[in-house]
Structures are given as structure tokens and as C-alpha cells.
Amino acid sequence: MAKQPLKIKIVVYIAILDGDTLECVSERLAHPRRIEKITVRLSYIDAPEKGRAFGQVSKRSLSDMVYQKQVTLKIYGQDKYNRTLAEVFYNNANINQQMIRLGMAWAYRDFKPSKEYIEFENQAKNSRLGLWSEPNPVEPSKWRKEQKS
């Protein structure tokens, strides 16, 4: 079961780094005239890496959903790279889950996603959507481990 968010923040997307990481800006609550830049790692999903099959397609898909739009972040903390871990919402739609539904990312089991994420992944897989149209897609976490050894 997914843990409860620590806080909710409304931001504007400014840049996509890959299919599961984006940069946003927000006014600082304590200093409204100061802009805060936030690097956001989408919680519970793992998108293909840059240069891998569907890496660019996944990145473009995320950009199509949130480019220059005001989004809401449900923030769960920070990762070891100091990125904000969050679920991203636009018009009440969960963008993280939408990436899974479209076959643009895996449910990231290392971070214990809710059953919904796994169900959406299975639906995309059964429908051969996105990365699931490939014969044997390799999860990014497995690929990263192989690169280290």
C-alpha cells in the first residue's frame, strides 16, 4: 500500500529530463517573489532510460501530458539524489499512473506501488501498449544493475 504524502504543492512544469523525472518551478511559500526549482522523480514508476528502447517516446509522452501546465505534486520525500519523490496530477488525473497505462513505464516494485499501478501495468502489457510492443523489454532497474556488473 502506498504511503501517505508528506505535503502537496502546486507547481508549473518547465523541463523533462526523462520519462520519470521532470523539473518544476514554484513560488516559495515563505518568500512569494522567490522562485523555487524542484527536480521531481515520479513515484512508483520506472521509465526506460535515455538511449534505450522507448526512452525518448516515454519522455515525449510525459512532456505531452504536462508541458507548461500547472500540476499538483503529492510529495512523499526525497531520494538519494535529492530529487523530490511525488505523484504528479493534472486536472485530477494521476500522471504517474497514466504513464503506466500507456505502456511508457513499469510499476517500480522496489518502491512498493499500490495494486492499481500493477493492474495498470498488466493491462498495458496484455494490450501490448508502448514498451510492451517489444518482444522482451528489460526493466530499467535490471538494466542499470547489469551495467554496474
N, CA, C and O atoms as a GROMACS GRO file, in nm:
protein
  596
    1MET      N    1   0.084  -0.119   0.000
    1MET     CA    2   0.000   0.000   0.000
    1MET      C    3   0.088   0.124   0.000
    1MET      O    4   0.187   0.131   0.073
    2ALA      N    5   0.053   0.221  -0.080
    2ALA     CA    6   0.129   0.345  -0.091
    2ALA      C    7   0.119   0.425   0.038
    2ALA      O    8   0.014   0.430   0.102
    3LYS      N    9   0.232   0.488   0.076
    3LYS     CA   10   0.228   0.568   0.198
    3LYS      C   11   0.163   0.702   0.173
    3LYS      O   12   0.145   0.744   0.058
    4GLN      N   13   0.126   0.770   0.279
    4GLN     CA   14   0.059   0.899   0.271
    4GLN      C   15   0.160   1.008   0.233
    4GLN      O   16   0.274   1.004   0.277
    5PRO      N   17   0.116   1.106   0.152
    5PRO     CA   18   0.208   1.213   0.114
    5PRO      C   19   0.244   1.301   0.233
    5PRO      O   20   0.164   1.317   0.325
    6LEU      N   21   0.364   1.357   0.229
    6LEU     CA   22   0.408   1.449   0.333
    6LEU      C   23   0.345   1.586   0.314
    6LEU      O   24   0.308   1.652   0.411
    7LYS      N   25   0.334   1.628   0.188
    7LYS     CA   26   0.270   1.757   0.159
    7LYS      C   27   0.228   1.760   0.013
    7LYS      O   28   0.268   1.676  -0.068
    8ILE      N   29   0.148   1.859  -0.017
    8ILE     CA   30   0.100   1.878  -0.154
    8ILE      C   31   0.144   2.016  -0.199
    8ILE      O   32   0.132   2.114  -0.124
    9LYS      N   33   0.196   2.025  -0.320
    9LYS     CA   34   0.247   2.152  -0.372
    9LYS      C   35   0.201   2.169  -0.516
    9LYS      O   36   0.202   2.074  -0.593
   10ILE      N   37   0.162   2.290  -0.551
   10ILE     CA   38   0.122   2.321  -0.689
   10ILE      C   39   0.240   2.389  -0.757
   10ILE      O   40   0.296   2.486  -0.706
   11VAL      N   41   0.278   2.337  -0.873
   11VAL     CA   42   0.395   2.386  -0.944
   11VAL      C   43   0.365   2.397  -1.094
   11VAL      O   44   0.259   2.353  -1.140
   12VAL      N   45   0.457   2.455  -1.168
   12VAL     CA   46   0.447   2.460  -1.313
   12VAL      C   47   0.567   2.384  -1.368
   12VAL      O   48   0.682   2.409  -1.331
   13TYR      N   49   0.539   2.290  -1.459
   13TYR     CA   50   0.644   2.210  -1.521
   13TYR      C   51   0.727   2.299  -1.613
   13TYR      O   52   0.672   2.383  -1.684
   14ILE      N   53   0.860   2.281  -1.612
   14ILE     CA   54   0.944   2.358  -1.703
   14ILE      C   55   1.032   2.271  -1.793
   14ILE      O   56   1.066   2.314  -1.903
   15ALA      N   57   1.070   2.153  -1.749
   15ALA     CA   58   1.160   2.070  -1.831
   15ALA      C   59   1.140   1.923  -1.798
   15ALA      O   60   1.111   1.885  -1.685
   16ILE      N   61   1.157   1.841  -1.901
   16ILE     CA   62   1.153   1.696  -1.884
   16ILE      C   63   1.296   1.645  -1.894
   16ILE      O   64   1.367   1.679  -1.988
   17LEU      N   65   1.337   1.565  -1.798
   17LEU     CA   66   1.471   1.507  -1.803
   17LEU      C   67   1.467   1.368  -1.866
   17LEU      O   68   1.555   1.332  -1.944
   18ASP      N   69   1.364   1.291  -1.831
   18ASP     CA   70   1.339   1.161  -1.892
   18ASP      C   71   1.195   1.122  -1.861
   18ASP      O   72   1.118   1.206  -1.815
   19GLY      N   73   1.158   0.998  -1.885
   19GLY     CA   74   1.019   0.957  -1.870
   19GLY      C   75   0.968   0.949  -1.727
   19GLY      O   76   0.848   0.928  -1.706
   20ASP      N   77   1.057   0.964  -1.628
   20ASP     CA   78   1.010   0.962  -1.490
   20ASP      C   79   1.071   1.074  -1.405
   20ASP      O   80   1.065   1.069  -1.282
   21THR      N   81   1.129   1.174  -1.471
   21THR     CA   82   1.189   1.286  -1.398
   21THR      C   83   1.160   1.416  -1.472
   21THR      O   84   1.178   1.426  -1.593
   22LEU      N   85   1.114   1.515  -1.396
   22LEU     CA   86   1.089   1.646  -1.455
   22LEU      C   87   1.133   1.756  -1.360
   22LEU      O   88   1.155   1.732  -1.241
   23GLU      N   89   1.145   1.875  -1.414
   23GLU     CA   90   1.178   1.991  -1.332
   23GLU      C   91   1.059   2.085  -1.332
   23GLU      O   92   0.994   2.105  -1.434
   24CYS      N   93   1.033   2.144  -1.216
   24CYS     CA   94   0.920   2.235  -1.197
   24CYS      C   95   0.970   2.360  -1.127
   24CYS      O   96   1.078   2.361  -1.067
   25VAL      N   97   0.889   2.464  -1.135
   25VAL     CA   98   0.915   2.584  -1.055
   25VAL      C   99   0.792   2.614  -0.972
   25VAL      O  100   0.679   2.585  -1.010
   26SER      N  101   0.817   2.673  -0.856
   26SER     CA  102   0.711   2.708  -0.763
   26SER      C  103   0.754   2.832  -0.687
   26SER      O  104   0.873   2.854  -0.665
   27GLU      N  105   0.657   2.912  -0.648
   27GLU     CA  106   0.689   3.023  -0.559
   27GLU      C  107   0.714   2.966  -0.420
   27GLU      O  108   0.643   2.877  -0.375
   28ARG      N  109   0.815   3.017  -0.355
   28ARG     CA  110   0.843   2.974  -0.218
   28ARG      C  111   0.736   3.032  -0.127
   28ARG      O  112   0.703   3.151  -0.136
   29LEU      N  113   0.682   2.950  -0.042
   29LEU     CA  114   0.575   2.996   0.046
   29LEU      C  115   0.620   3.107   0.140
   29LEU      O  116   0.545   3.201   0.165
   30ALA      N  117   0.741   3.098   0.192
   30ALA     CA  118   0.790   3.198   0.286
   30ALA      C  119   0.829   3.328   0.214
   30ALA      O  120   0.823   3.436   0.272
   31HIS      N  121   0.869   3.317   0.087
   31HIS     CA  122   0.913   3.433   0.009
   31HIS      C  123   0.847   3.426  -0.128
   31HIS      O  124   0.908   3.378  -0.223
   32PRO      N  125   0.723   3.473  -0.140
   32PRO     CA  126   0.646   3.458  -0.263
   32PRO      C  127   0.713   3.509  -0.390
   32PRO      O  128   0.681   3.462  -0.499
   33ARG      N  129   0.804   3.603  -0.380
   33ARG     CA  130   0.869   3.655  -0.501
   33ARG      C  131   0.988   3.570  -0.544
   33ARG      O  132   1.042   3.590  -0.653
   34ARG      N  133   1.029   3.478  -0.462
   34ARG     CA  134   1.141   3.390  -0.496
   34ARG      C  135   1.089   3.261  -0.560
   34ARG      O  136   0.994   3.199  -0.511
   35ILE      N  137   1.152   3.224  -0.668
   35ILE     CA  138   1.113   3.103  -0.739
   35ILE      C  139   1.198   2.986  -0.688
   35ILE      O  140   1.319   2.998  -0.670
   36GLU      N  141   1.132   2.875  -0.666
   36GLU     CA  142   1.200   2.753  -0.622
   36GLU      C  143   1.196   2.652  -0.736
   36GLU      O  144   1.089   2.623  -0.790
   37LYS      N  145   1.312   2.600  -0.773
   37LYS     CA  146   1.319   2.498  -0.877
   37LYS      C  147   1.322   2.361  -0.808
   37LYS      O  148   1.398   2.340  -0.713
   38ILE      N  149   1.240   2.270  -0.857
   38ILE     CA  150   1.226   2.138  -0.795
   38ILE      C  151   1.249   2.031  -0.901
   38ILE      O  152   1.184   2.033  -1.006
   39THR      N  153   1.340   1.938  -0.874
   39THR     CA  154   1.355   1.821  -0.961
   39THR      C  155   1.268   1.712  -0.901
   39THR      O  156   1.284   1.674  -0.785
   40VAL      N  157   1.175   1.661  -0.981
   40VAL     CA  158   1.075   1.565  -0.933
   40VAL      C  159   1.098   1.429  -0.998
   40VAL      O  160   1.104   1.418  -1.121
   41ARG      N  161   1.112   1.327  -0.916
   41ARG     CA  162   1.118   1.188  -0.961
   41ARG      C  163   0.979   1.131  -0.938
   41ARG      O  164   0.934   1.124  -0.824
   42LEU      N  165   0.911   1.089  -1.046
   42LEU     CA  166   0.776   1.036  -1.033
   42LEU      C  167   0.778   0.908  -0.951
   42LEU      O  168   0.845   0.811  -0.986
   43SER      N  169   0.704   0.908  -0.841
   43SER     CA  170   0.700   0.792  -0.751
   43SER      C  171   0.633   0.674  -0.817
   43SER      O  172   0.543   0.689  -0.900
   44TYR      N  173   0.678   0.556  -0.779
   44TYR     CA  174   0.614   0.428  -0.813
   44TYR      C  175   0.626   0.387  -0.959
   44TYR      O  176   0.570   0.285  -0.997
   45ILE      N  177   0.699   0.464  -1.042
   45ILE     CA  178   0.718   0.421  -1.180
   45ILE      C  179   0.866   0.421  -1.215
   45ILE      O  180   0.946   0.490  -1.152
   46ASP      N  181   0.902   0.343  -1.316
   46ASP     CA  182   1.039   0.339  -1.366
   46ASP      C  183   1.030   0.338  -1.518
   46ASP      O  184   0.990   0.238  -1.578
   47ALA      N  185   1.068   0.449  -1.580
   47ALA     CA  186   1.059   0.464  -1.726
   47ALA      C  187   1.190   0.420  -1.791
   47ALA      O  188   1.295   0.420  -1.726
   48PRO      N  189   1.184   0.384  -1.919
   48PRO     CA  190   1.307   0.346  -1.990
   48PRO      C  191   1.412   0.457  -1.984
   48PRO      O  192   1.379   0.575  -1.989
   49GLU      N  193   1.537   0.416  -1.974
   49GLU     CA  194   1.648   0.512  -1.968
   49GLU      C  195   1.670   0.577  -2.104
   49GLU      O  196   1.631   0.524  -2.207
   50LYS      N  197   1.734   0.695  -2.101
   50LYS     CA  198   1.771   0.763  -2.226
   50LYS      C  199   1.858   0.668  -2.308
   50LYS      O  200   1.945   0.599  -2.254
   51GLY      N  201   1.834   0.664  -2.436
   51GLY     CA  202   1.914   0.580  -2.523
   51GLY      C  203   1.866   0.436  -2.532
   51GLY      O  204   1.915   0.359  -2.615
   52ARG      N  205   1.773   0.398  -2.448
   52ARG     CA  206   1.716   0.262  -2.451
   52ARG      C  207   1.586   0.266  -2.530
   52ARG      O  208   1.529   0.373  -2.554
   53ALA      N  209   1.538   0.148  -2.572
   53ALA     CA  210   1.412   0.140  -2.646
   53ALA      C  211   1.302   0.210  -2.566
   53ALA      O  212   1.287   0.185  -2.446
   54PHE      N  213   1.228   0.294  -2.629
   54PHE     CA  214   1.117   0.370  -2.573
   54PHE      C  215   1.158   0.481  -2.476
   54PHE      O  216   1.072   0.546  -2.417
   55GLY      N  217   1.288   0.503  -2.458
   55GLY     CA  218   1.333   0.611  -2.370
   55GLY      C  219   1.283   0.747  -2.416
   55GLY      O  220   1.228   0.823  -2.337
   56GLN      N  221   1.303   0.779  -2.544
   56GLN     CA  222   1.259   0.908  -2.598
   56GLN      C  223   1.107   0.915  -2.608
   56GLN      O  224   1.047   1.020  -2.583
   57VAL      N  225   1.044   0.804  -2.644
   57VAL     CA  226   0.897   0.801  -2.656
   57VAL      C  227   0.834   0.826  -2.520
   57VAL      O  228   0.736   0.900  -2.509
   58SER      N  229   0.890   0.763  -2.417
   58SER     CA  230   0.839   0.782  -2.281
   58SER      C  231   0.856   0.928  -2.237
   58SER      O  232   0.764   0.987  -2.179
   59LYS      N  233   0.972   0.984  -2.264
   59LYS     CA  234   0.999   1.124  -2.229
   59LYS      C  235   0.899   1.216  -2.299
   59LYS      O  236   0.844   1.307  -2.237
   60ARG      N  237   0.877   1.193  -2.429
   60ARG     CA  238   0.784   1.276  -2.506
   60ARG      C  239   0.641   1.261  -2.454
   60ARG      O  240   0.565   1.358  -2.450
   61SER      N  241   0.604   1.140  -2.415
   61SER     CA  242   0.470   1.116  -2.362
   61SER      C  243   0.446   1.196  -2.234
   61SER      O  244   0.342   1.259  -2.218
   62LEU      N  245   0.545   1.195  -2.144
   62LEU     CA  246   0.533   1.273  -2.021
   62LEU      C  247   0.526   1.422  -2.054
   62LEU      O  248   0.446   1.495  -1.994
   63SER      N  249   0.607   1.467  -2.146
   63SER     CA  250   0.605   1.608  -2.186
   63SER      C  251   0.469   1.647  -2.243
   63SER      O  252   0.416   1.754  -2.211
   64ASP      N  253   0.411   1.562  -2.327
   64ASP     CA  254   0.279   1.590  -2.385
   64ASP      C  255   0.172   1.608  -2.278
   64ASP      O  256   0.078   1.685  -2.295
   65MET      N  257   0.187   1.536  -2.168
   65MET     CA  258   0.085   1.543  -2.062
   65MET      C  259   0.098   1.665  -1.973
   65MET      O  260  -0.002   1.714  -1.922
   66VAL      N  261   0.222   1.716  -1.952
   66VAL     CA  262   0.239   1.820  -1.850
   66VAL      C  263   0.311   1.946  -1.896
   66VAL      O  264   0.330   2.037  -1.816
   67TYR      N  265   0.351   1.956  -2.022
   67TYR     CA  266   0.430   2.071  -2.067
   67TYR      C  267   0.359   2.203  -2.039
   67TYR      O  268   0.246   2.225  -2.083
   68GLN      N  269   0.426   2.290  -1.967
   68GLN     CA  270   0.380   2.424  -1.932
   68GLN      C  271   0.241   2.425  -1.868
   68GLN      O  272   0.163   2.518  -1.886
   69LYS      N  273   0.212   2.322  -1.794
   69LYS     CA  274   0.083   2.313  -1.725
   69LYS      C  275   0.106   2.322  -1.575
   69LYS      O  276   0.210   2.280  -1.523
   70GLN      N  277   0.007   2.375  -1.507
   70GLN     CA  278   0.014   2.379  -1.362
   70GLN      C  279  -0.027   2.241  -1.312
   70GLN      O  280  -0.137   2.194  -1.340
   71VAL      N  281   0.062   2.179  -1.238
   71VAL     CA  282   0.036   2.045  -1.185
   71VAL      C  283   0.042   2.047  -1.033
   71VAL      O  284   0.098   2.139  -0.973
   72THR      N  285  -0.016   1.945  -0.974
   72THR     CA  286  -0.012   1.929  -0.829
   72THR      C  287   0.078   1.811  -0.797
   72THR      O  288   0.069   1.706  -0.859
   73LEU      N  289   0.164   1.830  -0.698
   73LEU     CA  290   0.252   1.723  -0.653
   73LEU      C  291   0.205   1.670  -0.519
   73LEU      O  292   0.182   1.748  -0.427
   74LYS      N  293   0.192   1.540  -0.508
   74LYS     CA  294   0.177   1.475  -0.378
   74LYS      C  295   0.317   1.424  -0.343
   74LYS      O  296   0.365   1.326  -0.399
   75ILE      N  297   0.379   1.493  -0.251
   75ILE     CA  298   0.520   1.469  -0.221
   75ILE      C  299   0.535   1.365  -0.110
   75ILE      O  300   0.470   1.371  -0.006
   76TYR      N  301   0.625   1.268  -0.136
   76TYR     CA  302   0.649   1.158  -0.041
   76TYR      C  303   0.786   1.164   0.024
   76TYR      O  304   0.816   1.083   0.111
   77GLY      N  305   0.870   1.257  -0.017
   77GLY     CA  306   1.004   1.267   0.041
   77GLY      C  307   1.106   1.295  -0.067
   77GLY      O  308   1.074   1.351  -0.172
   78GLN      N  309   1.231   1.255  -0.041
   78GLN     CA  310   1.339   1.274  -0.137
   78GLN      C  311   1.415   1.144  -0.154
   78GLN      O  312   1.421   1.061  -0.063
   79ASP      N  313   1.475   1.128  -0.273
   79ASP     CA  314   1.556   1.008  -0.296
   79ASP      C  315   1.702   1.039  -0.267
   79ASP      O  316   1.736   1.149  -0.224
   80LYS      N  317   1.790   0.941  -0.292
   80LYS     CA  318   1.932   0.957  -0.260
   80LYS      C  319   2.001   1.060  -0.348
   80LYS      O  320   2.112   1.104  -0.318
   81TYR      N  321   1.936   1.100  -0.459
   81TYR     CA  322   1.991   1.203  -0.548
   81TYR      C  323   1.931   1.340  -0.517
   81TYR      O  324   1.950   1.435  -0.594
   82ASN      N  325   1.860   1.350  -0.406
   82ASN     CA  326   1.797   1.475  -0.360
   82ASN      C  327   1.683   1.523  -0.451
   82ASN      O  328   1.652   1.642  -0.454
   83ARG      N  329   1.623   1.429  -0.524
   83ARG     CA  330   1.506   1.464  -0.606
   83ARG      C  331   1.381   1.446  -0.520
   83ARG      O  332   1.377   1.360  -0.433
   84THR      N  333   1.282   1.528  -0.545
   84THR     CA  334   1.154   1.518  -0.475
   84THR      C  335   1.077   1.399  -0.532
   84THR      O  336   1.055   1.392  -0.653
   85LEU      N  337   1.036   1.307  -0.446
   85LEU     CA  338   0.956   1.191  -0.488
   85LEU      C  339   0.810   1.230  -0.478
   85LEU      O  340   0.762   1.270  -0.372
   86ALA      N  341   0.737   1.219  -0.590
   86ALA     CA  342   0.599   1.266  -0.589
   86ALA      C  343   0.514   1.197  -0.695
   86ALA      O  344   0.563   1.147  -0.796
   87GLU      N  345   0.384   1.197  -0.666
   87GLU     CA  346   0.286   1.165  -0.769
   87GLU      C  347   0.246   1.300  -0.827
   87GLU      O  348   0.228   1.397  -0.754
   88VAL      N  349   0.233   1.305  -0.959
   88VAL     CA  350   0.203   1.429  -1.031
   88VAL      C  351   0.059   1.421  -1.082
   88VAL      O  352   0.019   1.321  -1.142
   89PHE      N  353  -0.017   1.527  -1.058
   89PHE     CA  354  -0.157   1.530  -1.101
   89PHE      C  355  -0.181   1.652  -1.189
   89PHE      O  356  -0.132   1.761  -1.161
   90TYR      N  357  -0.258   1.631  -1.296
   90TYR     CA  358  -0.304   1.740  -1.381
   90TYR      C  359  -0.454   1.719  -1.402
   90TYR      O  360  -0.496   1.613  -1.448
   91ASN      N  361  -0.534   1.820  -1.368
   91ASN     CA  362  -0.681   1.808  -1.376
   91ASN      C  363  -0.731   1.682  -1.304
   91ASN      O  364  -0.817   1.610  -1.356
   92ASN      N  365  -0.677   1.656  -1.188
   92ASN     CA  366  -0.712   1.540  -1.104
   92ASN      C  367  -0.672   1.406  -1.163
   92ASN      O  368  -0.705   1.302  -1.105
   93ALA      N  369  -0.602   1.403  -1.277
   93ALA     CA  370  -0.555   1.277  -1.335
   93ALA      C  371  -0.415   1.249  -1.282
   93ALA      O  372  -0.329   1.337  -1.280
   94ASN      N  373  -0.393   1.126  -1.238
   94ASN     CA  374  -0.263   1.083  -1.187
   94ASN      C  375  -0.172   1.054  -1.306
   94ASN      O  376  -0.190   0.954  -1.376
   95ILE      N  377  -0.075   1.141  -1.330
   95ILE     CA  378   0.015   1.130  -1.445
   95ILE      C  379   0.105   1.007  -1.431
   95ILE      O  380   0.133   0.940  -1.531
   96ASN      N  381   0.149   0.975  -1.311
   96ASN     CA  382   0.231   0.856  -1.289
   96ASN      C  383   0.157   0.732  -1.338
   96ASN      O  384   0.212   0.650  -1.412
   97GLN      N  385   0.031   0.719  -1.296
   97GLN     CA  386  -0.049   0.604  -1.339
   97GLN      C  387  -0.075   0.607  -1.489
   97GLN      O  388  -0.078   0.502  -1.553
   98GLN      N  389  -0.094   0.726  -1.544
   98GLN     CA  390  -0.118   0.737  -1.688
   98GLN      C  391   0.003   0.687  -1.767
   98GLN      O  392  -0.013   0.624  -1.872
   99MET      N  393   0.123   0.715  -1.719
   99MET     CA  394   0.244   0.665  -1.786
   99MET      C  395   0.244   0.512  -1.789
   99MET      O  396   0.285   0.452  -1.888
  100ILE      N  397   0.200   0.450  -1.681
  100ILE     CA  398   0.191   0.303  -1.676
  100ILE      C  399   0.084   0.254  -1.773
  100ILE      O  400   0.107   0.162  -1.850
  101ARG      N  401  -0.033   0.317  -1.768
  101ARG     CA  402  -0.145   0.275  -1.855
  101ARG      C  403  -0.109   0.278  -2.002
  101ARG      O  404  -0.153   0.193  -2.079
  102LEU      N  405  -0.028   0.376  -2.042
  102LEU     CA  406   0.011   0.392  -2.182
  102LEU      C  407   0.127   0.301  -2.222
  102LEU      O  408   0.168   0.297  -2.338
  103GLY      N  409   0.181   0.228  -2.124
  103GLY     CA  410   0.295   0.142  -2.153
  103GLY      C  411   0.424   0.220  -2.167
  103GLY      O  412   0.515   0.177  -2.238
  104MET      N  413   0.434   0.334  -2.100
  104MET     CA  414   0.552   0.418  -2.108
  104MET      C  415   0.646   0.399  -1.990
  104MET      O  416   0.754   0.458  -1.985
  105ALA      N  417   0.606   0.314  -1.894
  105ALA     CA  418   0.688   0.290  -1.776
  105ALA      C  419   0.641   0.162  -1.708
  105ALA      O  420   0.531   0.114  -1.732
  106TRP      N  421   0.727   0.110  -1.623
  106TRP     CA  422   0.694  -0.005  -1.539
  106TRP      C  423   0.645   0.045  -1.403
  106TRP      O  424   0.679   0.155  -1.361
  107ALA      N  425   0.566  -0.036  -1.335
  107ALA     CA  426   0.537  -0.012  -1.193
  107ALA      C  427   0.667  -0.046  -1.120
  107ALA      O  428   0.717  -0.158  -1.133
  108TYR      N  429   0.722   0.046  -1.044
  108TYR     CA  430   0.852   0.030  -0.980
  108TYR      C  431   0.835  -0.045  -0.849
  108TYR      O  432   0.809   0.014  -0.745
  109ARG      N  433   0.849  -0.176  -0.857
  109ARG     CA  434   0.821  -0.262  -0.743
  109ARG      C  435   0.916  -0.242  -0.625
  109ARG      O  436   0.880  -0.274  -0.512
  110ASP      N  437   1.036  -0.191  -0.650
  110ASP     CA  438   1.129  -0.163  -0.540
  110ASP      C  439   1.070  -0.063  -0.441
  110ASP      O  440   1.111  -0.059  -0.324
  111PHE      N  441   0.975   0.019  -0.487
  111PHE     CA  442   0.914   0.121  -0.402
  111PHE      C  443   0.770   0.090  -0.366
  111PHE      O  444   0.693   0.179  -0.328
  112LYS      N  445   0.733  -0.037  -0.378
  112LYS     CA  446   0.602  -0.087  -0.334
  112LYS      C  447   0.484  -0.003  -0.382
  112LYS      O  448   0.418   0.062  -0.302
  113PRO      N  449   0.459  -0.004  -0.513
  113PRO     CA  450   0.344   0.071  -0.564
  113PRO      C  451   0.213   0.007  -0.522
  113PRO      O  452   0.210  -0.110  -0.484
  114SER      N  453   0.106   0.083  -0.528
  114SER     CA  454  -0.026   0.029  -0.495
  114SER      C  455  -0.066  -0.076  -0.599
  114SER      O  456  -0.006  -0.083  -0.706
  115LYS      N  457  -0.166  -0.155  -0.566
  115LYS     CA  458  -0.214  -0.258  -0.658
  115LYS      C  459  -0.259  -0.198  -0.791
  115LYS      O  460  -0.248  -0.262  -0.895
  116GLU      N  461  -0.311  -0.074  -0.787
  116GLU     CA  462  -0.355  -0.008  -0.910
  116GLU      C  463  -0.242   0.002  -1.012
  116GLU      O  464  -0.263  -0.024  -1.130
  117TYR      N  465  -0.124   0.040  -0.966
  117TYR     CA  466  -0.011   0.053  -1.057
  117TYR      C  467   0.020  -0.080  -1.124
  117TYR      O  468   0.044  -0.085  -1.245
  118ILE      N  469   0.018  -0.186  -1.048
  118ILE     CA  470   0.048  -0.319  -1.103
  118ILE      C  471  -0.064  -0.363  -1.198
  118ILE      O  472  -0.036  -0.422  -1.302
  119GLU      N  473  -0.188  -0.335  -1.163
  119GLU     CA  474  -0.301  -0.368  -1.252
  119GLU      C  475  -0.290  -0.292  -1.383
  119GLU      O  476  -0.312  -0.349  -1.490
  120PHE      N  477  -0.256  -0.162  -1.377
  120PHE     CA  478  -0.242  -0.083  -1.499
  120PHE      C  479  -0.127  -0.136  -1.585
  120PHE      O  480  -0.136  -0.138  -1.708
  121GLU      N  481  -0.019  -0.178  -1.520
  121GLU     CA  482   0.093  -0.236  -1.594
  121GLU      C  483   0.049  -0.364  -1.665
  121GLU      O  484   0.080  -0.384  -1.783
  122ASN      N  485  -0.022  -0.450  -1.594
  122ASN     CA  486  -0.070  -0.575  -1.655
  122ASN      C  487  -0.164  -0.548  -1.772
  122ASN      O  488  -0.159  -0.619  -1.873
  123GLN      N  489  -0.249  -0.447  -1.760
  123GLN     CA  490  -0.340  -0.412  -1.870
  123GLN      C  491  -0.262  -0.365  -1.992
  123GLN      O  492  -0.291  -0.405  -2.104
  124ALA      N  493  -0.162  -0.280  -1.971
  124ALA     CA  494  -0.080  -0.230  -2.082
  124ALA      C  495  -0.003  -0.346  -2.146
  124ALA      O  496   0.010  -0.354  -2.268
  125LYS      N  497   0.049  -0.434  -2.061
  125LYS     CA  498   0.125  -0.550  -2.110
  125LYS      C  499   0.035  -0.640  -2.194
  125LYS      O  500   0.074  -0.681  -2.304
  126ASN      N  501  -0.083  -0.671  -2.144
  126ASN     CA  502  -0.177  -0.758  -2.216
  126ASN      C  503  -0.223  -0.695  -2.347
  126ASN      O  504  -0.253  -0.766  -2.444
  127SER      N  505  -0.230  -0.562  -2.351
  127SER     CA  506  -0.271  -0.490  -2.473
  127SER      C  507  -0.152  -0.458  -2.564
  127SER      O  508  -0.169  -0.402  -2.672
  128ARG      N  509  -0.031  -0.493  -2.517
  128ARG     CA  510   0.093  -0.468  -2.593
  128ARG      C  511   0.109  -0.320  -2.628
  128ARG      O  512   0.144  -0.285  -2.741
  129LEU      N  513   0.083  -0.235  -2.529
  129LEU     CA  514   0.095  -0.090  -2.548
  129LEU      C  515   0.238  -0.044  -2.518
  129LEU      O  516   0.306  -0.099  -2.432
  130GLY      N  517   0.282   0.056  -2.592
  130GLY     CA  518   0.411   0.119  -2.564
  130GLY      C  519   0.525   0.021  -2.561
  130GLY      O  520   0.544  -0.056  -2.654
  131LEU      N  521   0.602   0.024  -2.453
  131LEU     CA  522   0.719  -0.062  -2.442
  131LEU      C  523   0.683  -0.210  -2.445
  131LEU      O  524   0.768  -0.294  -2.474
  132TRP      N  525   0.558  -0.242  -2.417
  132TRP     CA  526   0.513  -0.382  -2.419
  132TRP      C  527   0.493  -0.433  -2.561
  132TRP      O  528   0.463  -0.552  -2.580
  133SER      N  529   0.507  -0.346  -2.661
  133SER     CA  530   0.501  -0.392  -2.800
  133SER      C  531   0.633  -0.459  -2.840
  133SER      O  532   0.640  -0.529  -2.941
  134GLU      N  533   0.738  -0.436  -2.761
  134GLU     CA  534   0.867  -0.501  -2.783
  134GLU      C  535   0.860  -0.645  -2.734
  134GLU      O  536   0.786  -0.675  -2.641
  135PRO      N  537   0.937  -0.737  -2.797
  135PRO     CA  538   0.929  -0.878  -2.755
  135PRO      C  539   0.974  -0.904  -2.611
  135PRO      O  540   0.907  -0.978  -2.540
  136ASN      N  541   1.084  -0.844  -2.568
  136ASN     CA  542   1.136  -0.869  -2.433
  136ASN      C  543   1.188  -0.741  -2.370
  136ASN      O  544   1.310  -0.725  -2.356
  137PRO      N  545   1.100  -0.650  -2.331
  137PRO     CA  546   1.150  -0.526  -2.271
  137PRO      C  547   1.221  -0.554  -2.138
  137PRO      O  548   1.178  -0.639  -2.060
  138VAL      N  549   1.330  -0.482  -2.114
  138VAL     CA  550   1.408  -0.500  -1.992
  138VAL      C  551   1.380  -0.384  -1.899
  138VAL      O  552   1.395  -0.267  -1.936
  139GLU      N  553   1.340  -0.417  -1.777
  139GLU     CA  554   1.312  -0.312  -1.677
  139GLU      C  555   1.437  -0.227  -1.655
  139GLU      O  556   1.548  -0.281  -1.648
  140PRO      N  557   1.420  -0.096  -1.644
  140PRO     CA  558   1.536  -0.009  -1.624
  140PRO      C  559   1.620  -0.048  -1.501
  140PRO      O  560   1.742  -0.041  -1.506
  141SER      N  561   1.555  -0.088  -1.392
  141SER     CA  562   1.631  -0.124  -1.272
  141SER      C  563   1.721  -0.245  -1.299
  141SER      O  564   1.833  -0.250  -1.249
  142LYS      N  565   1.673  -0.342  -1.376
  142LYS     CA  566   1.755  -0.458  -1.412
  142LYS      C  567   1.868  -0.417  -1.505
  142LYS      O  568   1.982  -0.462  -1.490
  143TRP      N  569   1.837  -0.331  -1.602
  143TRP     CA  570   1.939  -0.284  -1.696
  143TRP      C  571   2.049  -0.208  -1.621
  143TRP      O  572   2.167  -0.228  -1.650
  144ARG      N  573   2.011  -0.122  -1.527
  144ARG     CA  574   2.111  -0.046  -1.450
  144ARG      C  575   2.201  -0.140  -1.370
  144ARG      O  576   2.322  -0.118  -1.363
  145LYS      N  577   2.144  -0.244  -1.311
  145LYS     CA  578   2.224  -0.341  -1.234
  145LYS      C  579   2.321  -0.414  -1.326
  145LYS      O  580   2.436  -0.438  -1.287
  146GLU      N  581   2.276  -0.450  -1.447
  146GLU     CA  582   2.364  -0.518  -1.543
  146GLU      C  583   2.480  -0.428  -1.584
  146GLU      O  584   2.592  -0.476  -1.604
  147GLN      N  585   2.456  -0.298  -1.596
  147GLN     CA  586   2.560  -0.204  -1.636
  147GLN      C  587   2.667  -0.189  -1.529
  147GLN      O  588   2.783  -0.161  -1.560
  148LYS      N  589   2.629  -0.207  -1.404
  148LYS     CA  590   2.724  -0.195  -1.292
  148LYS      C  591   2.815  -0.316  -1.280
  148LYS      O  592   2.927  -0.305  -1.231
  149SER      N  593   2.767  -0.433  -1.327
  149SER     CA  594   2.848  -0.555  -1.310
  149SER      C  595   2.938  -0.582  -1.428
  149SER      O  596   3.012  -0.680  -1.428
   0.00000   0.00000   0.00000
